[in-house]
Amino acid sequence: MKRLPKSKFIFIILPAIIILSIVIRYRIIYYKSREITYVVERYMTTGLLNSHKLFDINDFHLSFSDGRLAIMRVNGLQKKSPHKKVQYDVFLEKSPKGIWKVKKLYQVP
């Protein structure tokens, strides 16, 4: 039986590991998105093009929820310097599969 050279082994195994890790990460985020606090925290603190990104969330509380729609008030420090305190109202909608998604975001004066 012939042995594969190391370079072929790397070209076969490495992409499989990368694809598997991407699928696992997607499934974890999808599963955690059933929790409303996780969705708000992830949306407000991550993203390259997120202009409303926060450095840290100090407090958030649920203002309204009817099971399908929800409004959460989020207080935190702005990512941009000088890190001012800001407050947002986040409007979320629950899909039929139970996954929360951010629909709109308004800064509270």
Residue pairs with C-beta under 8 A, 6 or more apart in sequence:
4 12
29 42
30 99
32 38
33 39
33 99
33 100
33 101
34 98
34 99
34 100
35 100
36 62
36 70
36 72
36 92
36 100
37 60
39 92
39 100
39 101
39 102
40 60
40 72
40 74
40 90
40 92
40 102
41 57
41 60
43 50
43 90
43 102
44 50
44 52
44 53
44 54
44 57
44 74
44 76
44 88
44 90
45 53
45 54
45 55
45 56
45 57
46 53
47 53
52 88
52 105
52 107
53 78
53 79
54 74
54 76
54 77
54 78
54 79
54 86
55 76
55 77
55 78
55 79
55 83
56 76
56 77
57 74
57 75
57 76
58 75
58 76
58 77
58 85
59 74
59 75
59 76
60 72
60 73
60 74
60 75
61 72
61 73
62 70
62 71
62 72
63 71
63 72
63 73
63 89
64 70
64 71
65 71
67 94
68 93
68 94
69 91
69 92
69 93
69 94
70 91
70 92
70 93
70 94
70 100
71 89
71 90
71 91
71 92
72 89
72 90
72 92
73 87
73 88
73 89
73 90
73 108
74 87
74 88
74 89
74 90
75 85
75 86
75 87
76 85
76 86
77 83
77 84
77 85
77 86
78 84
78 85
78 86
86 107
87 107
87 108
88 105
88 106
88 107
88 108
89 105
89 106
89 108
90 102
90 104
90 105
91 102
91 103
91 104
91 105
91 106
92 100
92 101
92 102
92 103
93 100
93 101
93 103
94 100
94 101
95 101
